[in-house]
Structure formats: structure tokens, C-alpha cells
Amino acid sequence: MNLKEVWNQYKGAIIGIIIAILILITRLHDLILAIIVLVLGALVGNYVQQNKEDVKTKLKTFIDKM
């Protein structure tokens, strides 16, 4: 197998590895993780606000089971 065949077969993995190495070297993973946590928090907050009664009953049944 020559280099061109390896590149054509595994170019997605190779590019992914290069991007992962760059993220780890530049410590961008901390920023990416913070952004993900912020977005998840916003989504959960929005869901709870839109479905207050449903969340309240589910939470009450969950607490009662404990």
C-alpha cells in the first residue's frame, strides 16, 4: 500500500487526529468544554421553563421513589 492509498482510505481519521492534537496543544479543550456546559445549561433551563408542570410531577415522583 502506498502513501496515496493510505491517505485516501484514512484521511478523515488523519485530519481528526491532527485537529485533536492542535486542540490539546493550544488548550482549547477547556474553552470547548465550557461552551458545551453553557449550551447544555441553557437547553435544560429552557426545557424546564417551557414544561414546568411536567418537570414538577416527574421530579416529585423521582423523589418519592427515593
Buried (B, 14 or more C-beta within 10 A) or exposed (E): EEEEEEEEEEEEEEEEEEEEEEBEEEEEEEEEEEEEEEEEEEEEEEEEEEEEEEBEEEEEEEEEEE
